Amino acid sequence: MYEVIEHKVWKHTNGRTASLYGSVPYLSAEEKLNWKVETVGFTVRNNRTNTVGIGRKPWATKAEAEAWLNSHQ
């Protein structure tokens, strides 16, 4: 039902972040140059409902996320 996936966010050169699952955080091609997608940890996706995350910060390592997954299946 769940699978471990990378937790990715949009990250601005000044350190701001934005969700990957909303609209893009820039309004122009020029602004787009300041944003890139970065992996910032690991989370889980529910493949039945296609939802991502479980209401907590992402785990730092894939092993930590897999340990949670193994204890909840």
C-alpha positions as CSV (number, residue, x, y, z in Angstrom):
1,M,0.0,0.0,0.0
2,Y,2.8,2.5,0.9
3,E,6.1,3.0,-0.8
4,V,9.1,5.1,0.2
5,I,9.8,8.0,-2.2
6,E,12.2,11.0,-2.2
7,H,10.7,14.1,-0.7
8,K,11.3,16.9,-3.1
9,V,10.6,20.7,-2.9
10,W,11.2,23.7,-5.0
11,K,14.1,25.6,-3.5
12,H,15.0,29.3,-4.3
13,T,18.6,30.5,-4.3
14,N,17.8,32.6,-1.2
15,G,16.7,29.4,0.7
16,R,12.9,29.7,0.5
17,T,11.0,26.5,-0.3
18,A,7.7,25.7,-1.9
19,S,5.7,22.5,-2.3
20,L,6.2,20.4,-5.4
21,Y,2.5,19.5,-5.4
22,G,1.1,23.0,-5.8
23,S,1.5,25.5,-8.5
24,V,5.0,26.5,-9.6
25,P,6.6,29.2,-7.4
26,Y,7.7,31.5,-10.2
27,L,5.8,33.9,-12.5
28,S,8.3,34.4,-15.3
29,A,11.1,32.6,-17.2
30,E,13.5,35.0,-15.5
31,E,12.3,34.1,-12.0
32,K,12.4,30.4,-12.9
33,L,16.2,30.6,-13.1
34,N,16.3,31.1,-9.3
35,W,14.3,28.0,-8.5
36,K,15.3,24.3,-8.7
37,V,13.8,21.0,-7.5
38,E,15.8,19.4,-4.6
39,T,15.5,16.2,-2.7
40,V,15.3,17.0,1.0
41,G,14.7,13.6,2.6
42,F,12.3,10.7,2.2
43,T,8.6,10.2,2.8
44,V,5.9,7.7,1.8
45,R,3.2,7.6,-0.8
46,N,-0.1,5.7,-0.4
47,N,-0.6,4.0,-3.7
48,R,-4.3,3.3,-3.1
49,T,-5.2,7.0,-2.5
50,N,-2.2,8.5,-4.4
51,T,-1.5,10.7,-1.4
52,V,2.1,11.7,-0.3
53,G,3.3,12.1,3.2
54,I,1.8,11.2,6.6
55,G,1.6,14.6,8.3
56,R,5.2,14.7,9.6
57,K,8.5,16.0,8.4
58,P,10.3,13.8,5.9
59,W,12.9,11.3,7.3
60,A,16.5,12.2,6.7
61,T,17.4,8.8,5.2
62,K,15.7,6.2,3.1
63,A,16.5,3.6,5.8
64,E,14.6,5.6,8.4
65,A,11.5,5.8,6.1
66,E,11.8,2.1,5.3
67,A,11.9,1.3,9.1
68,W,8.7,3.2,9.6
69,L,7.1,1.5,6.6
70,N,8.1,-2.0,7.8
71,S,6.6,-1.3,11.2
72,H,3.3,-0.1,9.7
73,Q,2.4,-2.7,7.1
